[in-house]
């Protein structure tokens, strides 16, 4: 694996305050979800989300997790049961 140096762009004190405040406001709107939409999510969106999750740092940078995308409703029901 090639080493890629961190491209760090420092932001101003004022921008830190603005971003942190915006982030806090956004997170205060989160809720537990118990009902889900039946609207289909494009596979490209699902793949992007999974690739983003897979890029998260882990211990010793091993990324030991595996992701499975299940789109078949019968299989989903079997998993739930």
N, C-alpha and C positions, 0 to 999 in steps of 0.2 A: 504494500500500500504506500502510495506517495504521501509525503508530509505536505500539508497545505497550511501555510502560516495564517494566523488569525488576522483578518482584515478588520481592525478595530477603528471605528470612527467615533471619537468622543462627542457627546452632545453637551450642550450648555446646561447650566444649573436650572435656568428657567424652563428649558425644554424637558428636563427630567421631571420637574414638578407637573408640567402639563400632561406628559405621557402617563405618569403614575396616577394622577387624578382621573384621567380618562379610563385607564385600566381598572381602577377601583370602581368607578361608576358602572362600567360594563359588567364586572363580576358580581355586583350587587343585584343584577337582574337575573342571575342564574337560578334555576329551580330544578327540583327532582322531576323526572318525567315518568309518567305511568301510562300515558296514552301516546301512541305513535301514529304518525301519518302513514297512509297507504300509498302516498305519492312515491313513484319510483325515483331513485337517485341514480344519476348517470354513472356508469362504471368508471369513467375517467375521474370523476370526483372521488369515488371510493378508493381507487388506486392511488390518487394523490394524497389522500388522508393516511392511508396505510404506509406509503413511502415516507411521509413526514414522521409518523410514529416510529417507523423502523430506524430513522436517522437519529433518534434521541440517544444521548450518551448513556453508557452503562458501565458497570464495574469492569475495569481492564479493557474497556472499549470492545467487549465481546458480542454485544447485542444478541443474547441467547434466546430471544423470543421468536415465535412463529405466528403468523397471521393466517387465518382461513376466512375467505369470503364465501358465504353461503347465500345463494339466491333462490334455491329451490324451496318452495313453501313446505313440502312434505318433509324435507330434511330438517328444516327449522323446527317443525312441530316435534320431530323425533328428538331433537336436541333438548327442547323445552321439557318434553315428557321424561 
